[in-house]
Amino acid sequence: MVPVITVLGLTFGGLLAGAPITETVFGLPGVGRYLIDAIRFYDYLTLMGGVLLIALIYVTVNLLVDISYAIIDPRVRY
């Protein structure tokens, strides 16, 4: 299960990174499109806030993946 959880965590990061591209290409509303519009209109505060939000989500998911290692595999202890 440890490799499966690792791949799921990395896949989630890839989904976050690809959101602006996907939302722009298909014209979907979302955080990615909001960030692209912030880049287009030079709205630096919005851009910094959006990047901070995505980074916090990514770090939180990685923390949850690391904690789940200890729950699933008793040999892994921090």
C-alpha positions as MATLAB code, in Angstrom:
seq = 'MVPVITVLGLTFGGLLAGAPITETVFGLPGVGRYLIDAIRFYDYLTLMGGVLLIALIYVTVNLLVDISYAIIDPRVRY';
ca = [
       0.000    0.000    0.000;
       2.902    2.400    0.581;
       3.769    2.712   -3.143;
       0.107    3.211   -4.011;
      -0.230    6.060   -1.513;
       3.004    7.601   -2.816;
       1.736    7.563   -6.383;
      -1.623    9.024   -5.327;
       0.117   11.876   -3.508;
       2.333   12.646   -6.496;
      -0.632   12.427   -8.860;
      -2.510   14.964   -6.784;
       0.449   17.328   -7.138;
       0.392   16.834  -10.881;
      -3.307   17.622  -10.970;
      -2.693   20.869   -9.114;
       0.086   21.824  -11.512;
      -2.020   21.052  -14.590;
      -5.161   22.858  -13.424;
      -4.338   26.256  -14.974;
      -3.618   24.707  -18.352;
      -6.712   22.493  -18.347;
      -9.022   25.259  -17.199;
      -7.664   27.688  -19.776;
      -7.876   25.256  -22.690;
     -11.420   24.112  -21.913;
     -12.673   27.480  -20.631;
     -13.596   26.162  -17.196;
     -13.847   28.459  -14.184;
     -11.581   27.679  -11.281;
      -8.477   28.596   -9.333;
      -6.192   27.838  -12.269;
      -8.103   30.128  -14.582;
      -8.144   32.769  -11.847;
      -4.347   32.576  -11.623;
      -3.946   32.833  -15.385;
      -6.146   35.954  -15.366;
      -4.026   37.379  -12.524;
      -0.910   36.876  -14.650;
      -2.584   38.453  -17.669;
      -3.690   41.580  -15.749;
      -0.516   41.919  -13.616;
      -2.402   41.360  -10.353;
       0.545   40.330   -8.205;
      -1.286   40.088   -4.885;
      -3.854   37.692   -6.318;
      -1.114   35.682   -7.954;
       0.883   35.391   -4.727;
      -2.232   34.390   -2.789;
      -3.187   31.733   -5.339;
       0.301   30.280   -5.459;
       0.402   30.256   -1.658;
      -2.956   28.460   -1.556;
      -1.815   25.789   -4.009;
       1.486   25.362   -2.148;
      -0.318   24.929    1.183;
      -2.646   22.327   -0.299;
       0.325   20.473   -1.799;
       2.261   20.505    1.488;
      -0.817   19.350    3.409;
      -1.371   16.429    1.040;
       2.285   15.421    1.331;
       2.047   15.596    5.130;
      -1.045   13.378    5.078;
       0.754   10.902    2.812;
       3.712   10.766    5.209;
       1.445   10.273    8.218;
      -0.446    7.521    6.425;
       2.848    5.647    5.935;
       3.155    5.234    9.698;
      -0.465    4.126    9.987;
      -0.331    1.556    7.193;
       3.160    0.131    7.708;
       4.113   -0.347   11.377;
       7.791   -0.686   10.438;
       7.872    2.964    9.454;
       8.188    5.147   12.544;
       9.398    8.716   12.731;
];
